[in-house]
Every structure is written in C-alpha cells, then in structure tokens.
Amino acid sequence: MTDTTAPTATDALPSSTRTDAPARGLWRTGLVATVVAAAATTTVAAIASAADVPLAVEGEEIPIAGFATMTAMWSIVGILMAWAMGRWTPRPRATFLATTVVLTLVSLVPAITADTDTATSVVLCLTHVVAAAIVIPLLASRLPDHRPAR
C-alpha cells in the first residue's frame, strides 16, 4: 500500500504566491509591533517628563512625540532587515536575533555617552530597551529557523 496525500490549495498556486503569505504576516506583525513600541516609548518618556526628568541632550529638548517618531522609523528599518534576512540568509531567525541584539546594544552607546544627566541617560536607554523588547521578538516569531532550499 502506498501513501498518497491529497493536493492542497497552495499546491495549485504559483510558487511566488505561496511565499508572499509569510512576508505579508511579517509586515503586518511588524507594523503592529511598531505602533505598540512607539506608544510604549512615548509613555515611558511622558512618565519620565512628569517625574521631572529632563529630556534634553546637549541642551536640546527632545519632544515627547520624537520618541514615537524615532521608534517608528527604526522599527521600520527592523522590519526591512527581518524581511531581507528571511529572504536571503540561511538561518533568518538566528541571524535577525543576533544582529538586532547587537544593534540594540550599540544604540545604547550615544545615550550613555551623551552630554546629559544620569536620569536622562537611563530614560533614553530604557526607551531603546523597551522598543527592542517589543519589536525584536515579534518580528523574530515571524521568521523561519531555516530558509527552505530553492
């Protein structure tokens, strides 16, 4: 007796259509993560501001909305990185996680070395870590462990 499997609906689709679904899921998840992370970093900044932590670097005030803007901008860069790694690296999830953790650590350097007081540096570092803690795991969850051979 031989085992046979019934064709699935995706078997009838061209291969380019079959691979678009994970990319759409990545973008959708990434955009949701971006909105959540932007709201979270803005909330952290607003709480710090309400607690009289000066949100200024080298005398320049950082507007609260700037936290959302920068979080969104860098989250979109992260989505593009995840998409590219999912498309071109043999181990997308591991590559993405390693790269983004290193980049998050690197992103802390200006916050630590900036001409500002300690409380401001802590808040800036916290916003980086909060954004990374939201965006990185969500994007990584949409990436495969291994990219299928073509």
ZIRAFEN-V889328 format. One record per backbone hydrogen bond with DSSP energy under -1.0 kcal/mol. CO is the residue of the C=O (numbers start at 1). NH is the residue of the N-H. E is the energy in kcal/mol with one decimal. If there is no record, write none. Layout:
CO/NH/E, CO/NH/E
//
This chain:
14/18/-1.6, 15/19/-1.5, 20/24/-2.6, 21/25/-2.2, 22/26/-2.3, 23/27/-2.5, 24/28/-2.7, 25/29/-2.6, 26/30/-2.8, 27/31/-2.6, 28/32/-2.1, 29/33/-2.8, 30/34/-2.3, 31/35/-2.1, 32/36/-2.5, 33/37/-2.9, 34/38/-2.6, 35/39/-2.2, 36/40/-2.4, 37/41/-2.8, 38/42/-2.0, 39/43/-2.2, 40/44/-2.4, 41/45/-2.4, 42/46/-2.6, 43/47/-2.6, 44/48/-2.4, 45/49/-2.7, 46/50/-2.4, 47/51/-1.5, 48/53/-2.8, 49/52/-1.7, 54/56/-1.1, 55/62/-3.9, 57/60/-2.2, 60/57/-2.4, 63/66/-1.2, 64/67/-1.4, 65/69/-2.3, 66/70/-2.6, 67/71/-2.1, 68/72/-2.6, 69/73/-2.6, 70/74/-2.5, 71/75/-2.1, 72/76/-2.2, 73/77/-1.6, 74/78/-1.9, 75/79/-2.2, 76/80/-2.4, 77/81/-2.3, 78/82/-2.6, 79/83/-2.7, 80/84/-2.5, 81/85/-2.9, 82/86/-2.5, 83/87/-1.3, 84/88/-2.6, 85/89/-1.9, 90/147/-2.4, 91/95/-2.5, 92/96/-2.7, 93/97/-2.8, 94/98/-2.5, 95/99/-2.4, 96/100/-2.8, 97/101/-2.2, 98/102/-2.0, 99/103/-2.6, 100/104/-2.2, 101/105/-2.2, 102/106/-2.5, 103/107/-2.2, 106/109/-1.2, 108/112/-2.1, 109/113/-2.7, 110/114/-1.3, 114/116/-1.9, 115/58/-2.0, 117/121/-2.1, 118/122/-2.5, 119/123/-2.2, 120/124/-2.8, 121/125/-2.6, 122/126/-2.7, 123/127/-2.5, 124/128/-1.7, 125/129/-2.5, 126/130/-2.9, 127/131/-2.3, 128/132/-2.4, 129/133/-2.8, 130/134/-1.2, 131/135/-2.9, 132/136/-1.8, 134/138/-1.1, 135/139/-2.6, 136/140/-2.8, 137/141/-2.0, 139/142/-1.4, 140/143/-1.5, 144/93/-1.8
//
